[in-house]
């Protein structure tokens, strides 16, 4: 059972997240030759104030 964890900024619509989940599931099924029911995807939405790149918070950009 593959489990995919995706961390991303918060604020995307449920429709976009559903499309992401569908496409990632399809890619895993095609690559690993497994059932879609075996694929777990965990979406973790992170505020920009809790994510930094290059020493700067994304909320400061």
N, C-alpha and C positions, 0 to 999 in steps of 0.2 A: 504494500500500500504506500505509494509515494505521497509525501506531504510537502506541499509547496508553501513557503511563507513569503509574502510580499509586503514590504514596508513602503509606504508612500505618504505624501502629504495629505492631510485631511481636506475634504471639500468637494471631492468628485461625486457626481450623481450616481444613484443606484443603477441607472441604465448603463453608465460607463463601466462600473464595477462588474455588472453582470456580463457585459461583453468581454471584459478582460478575463474573467473566470472561465467563460466558454472557450475562448481562444487558447488559454493556457491548458485547459483540460484536453482540448483537441490535440494540441501539440504533444502532451505527455502520452496520451493514448496511442497516437501514431508512432511515437518514438519507442515506447516501452512495450507496446503490444499488450496493453492491459485494458480492463474494463473502465469506463468512465466512473462507475461506482467505487472504484478503488482509489480514485484521486481525491485527496483532500487539499483544499486551498484555504489558507488563513490570511486574511487581509488585515493588516494593522495600520491604522491611520494615525499619523504623528503630526502634531501641530508644528508649524514652522519654527516656533520658539523653542522647540525641543530637538532640533536637528541643526548640525553645523557642518560646514565644509570649508576647508582652508582657514580655520580659525574664526569663522564668522557665522553667526546664526542666520538661517535663511530669513527669519523675520526682520533682519536688519538690512537686507538687500534691497 
